[in-house]
Amino acid sequence: MAYRVLVVDDDPMVTRLVRINLELENFEVEEAWDGKTAMRMMRENRPDLLVLDIMMPQMDGWEILKLVREDEQLRDLPVVVLTAKVQEEDIARGWRMGADGYIVKPFNPVILADALRKVLEASPEERLALRNEEIERYKDYV
């Protein structure tokens, strides 16, 4: 079974790069270039996982992550942040807001696919435990 992934990034070159590499790893990939479209797509045809950029116009990734975690139908959707935001404060914020993974750009496509599989194959309890470990690790970066 191929996992269905929604990649949300305002840079079409990034979404294309992610798409090509994930499809080579047998993922089914859909793309959205803005938050409103991403939210609509998730509600209409829920993916198995969301790959989310942070720095986007109009609705940034933080807002999307917040909406996903507050939405009754989407709150348990695995979310992996894929961003150029590398500061410890940003990483800590991602984990605290409910990310299940945090990968920085530039990224290795094979490592990205492996990380997504790891998140997808983990139970909700395992994802929560990992998130809590990362929150603890970054507790000094509030």
C-alpha positions as CSV (number, residue, x, y, z in Angstrom):
1,M,0.0,0.0,0.0
2,A,1.4,3.4,-1.0
3,Y,1.1,6.2,1.6
4,R,-0.7,9.3,0.5
5,V,1.2,12.5,1.4
6,L,0.1,16.1,1.0
7,V,3.1,18.5,0.6
8,V,2.4,22.1,1.4
9,D,5.0,24.6,0.3
10,D,4.6,27.9,-1.6
11,D,7.7,27.1,-3.7
12,P,6.6,24.9,-6.7
13,M,10.2,23.8,-7.2
14,V,10.4,22.4,-3.6
15,T,7.0,20.6,-4.0
16,R,8.2,19.1,-7.3
17,L,11.5,18.0,-5.8
18,V,9.7,16.4,-2.9
19,R,7.1,14.8,-5.2
20,I,9.6,13.3,-7.6
21,N,11.7,11.8,-4.8
22,L,8.8,10.5,-2.7
23,E,7.1,8.9,-5.8
24,L,10.4,7.1,-6.4
25,E,10.0,5.7,-2.9
26,N,6.4,4.6,-3.7
27,F,4.5,7.4,-2.0
28,E,1.4,9.0,-3.6
29,V,1.9,12.7,-3.5
30,E,-0.5,15.7,-3.7
31,E,0.7,19.3,-3.6
32,A,-0.7,22.5,-2.2
33,W,0.9,25.9,-2.5
34,D,-1.1,27.8,0.2
35,G,-2.8,27.1,3.5
36,K,-6.4,27.5,2.4
37,T,-6.0,25.0,-0.4
38,A,-4.2,22.6,1.9
39,M,-7.0,22.8,4.5
40,R,-9.6,22.2,1.9
41,M,-7.7,19.2,0.4
42,M,-7.2,17.7,3.8
43,R,-10.8,17.9,4.7
44,E,-12.0,16.6,1.3
45,N,-9.6,13.7,0.9
46,R,-7.6,13.2,4.1
47,P,-4.0,12.2,3.4
48,D,-2.0,9.8,5.5
49,L,0.6,12.5,6.3
50,L,1.1,16.2,5.9
51,V,4.5,17.6,4.9
52,L,4.4,21.3,5.9
53,D,6.6,24.3,5.1
54,I,6.5,27.1,7.7
55,M,7.4,30.3,5.7
56,M,4.5,30.9,3.4
57,P,2.5,34.1,2.6
58,Q,-1.1,34.7,3.8
59,M,-1.3,31.6,6.1
60,D,2.0,30.3,7.3
61,G,2.8,26.8,8.4
62,W,2.3,27.6,12.1
63,E,-1.3,28.6,11.4
64,I,-1.9,25.5,9.4
65,L,-0.4,23.3,12.1
66,K,-2.6,25.0,14.7
67,L,-5.7,24.5,12.6
68,V,-4.9,20.9,12.0
69,R,-4.4,20.2,15.7
70,E,-7.7,22.0,16.6
71,D,-9.8,20.2,13.9
72,E,-11.8,17.2,15.1
73,Q,-11.3,15.3,11.9
74,L,-7.6,16.2,11.4
75,R,-6.1,16.4,14.9
76,D,-4.4,13.0,14.8
77,L,-3.0,13.5,11.2
78,P,0.8,13.0,11.3
79,V,2.5,16.3,10.4
80,V,6.2,16.6,9.4
81,V,7.6,20.1,9.2
82,L,10.0,20.6,6.3
83,T,11.5,24.1,6.6
84,A,14.5,26.3,6.3
85,K,13.9,27.5,9.9
86,V,16.8,26.0,11.7
87,Q,16.9,28.1,15.0
88,E,16.3,26.0,18.1
89,E,13.4,28.3,19.0
90,D,11.7,27.4,15.8
91,I,12.3,23.7,16.2
92,A,11.1,23.8,19.8
93,R,7.9,25.6,18.6
94,G,7.3,23.0,16.0
95,W,7.4,20.2,18.5
96,R,5.3,22.1,21.1
97,M,2.7,22.9,18.4
98,G,2.2,19.2,17.6
99,A,4.7,18.4,14.8
100,D,5.5,14.7,14.5
101,G,8.8,15.4,12.8
102,Y,11.0,18.4,11.9
103,I,13.3,18.3,8.9
104,V,15.4,21.3,7.8
105,K,16.1,22.4,4.2
106,P,18.2,21.6,2.3
107,F,17.3,17.9,2.9
108,N,18.4,14.6,1.7
109,P,15.5,13.0,-0.2
110,V,16.2,9.5,1.0
111,I,16.4,10.6,4.6
112,L,13.1,12.5,4.1
113,A,11.4,9.4,2.8
114,D,12.8,7.3,5.7
115,A,11.6,9.9,8.2
116,L,8.1,10.0,6.8
117,R,7.9,6.2,6.8
118,K,9.0,6.2,10.5
119,V,6.3,8.7,11.4
120,L,3.7,6.8,9.4
121,E,4.5,3.4,10.9
122,A,4.5,4.7,14.5
123,S,1.4,4.5,16.6
124,P,-0.2,7.7,17.8
125,E,1.2,6.9,21.3
126,E,4.7,6.4,19.9
127,R,4.4,9.7,18.0
128,L,3.3,11.5,21.2
129,A,6.2,9.9,23.2
130,L,8.7,11.1,20.5
131,R,7.1,14.6,20.5
132,N,7.4,14.8,24.3
133,E,11.0,13.7,24.2
134,E,11.8,16.4,21.7
135,I,9.9,19.0,23.7
136,E,12.0,18.0,26.7
137,R,15.2,18.2,24.7
138,Y,14.3,21.8,23.5
139,K,12.8,23.0,26.8
140,D,15.4,25.7,27.2
141,Y,14.4,27.3,23.8
142,V,11.0,28.7,24.6
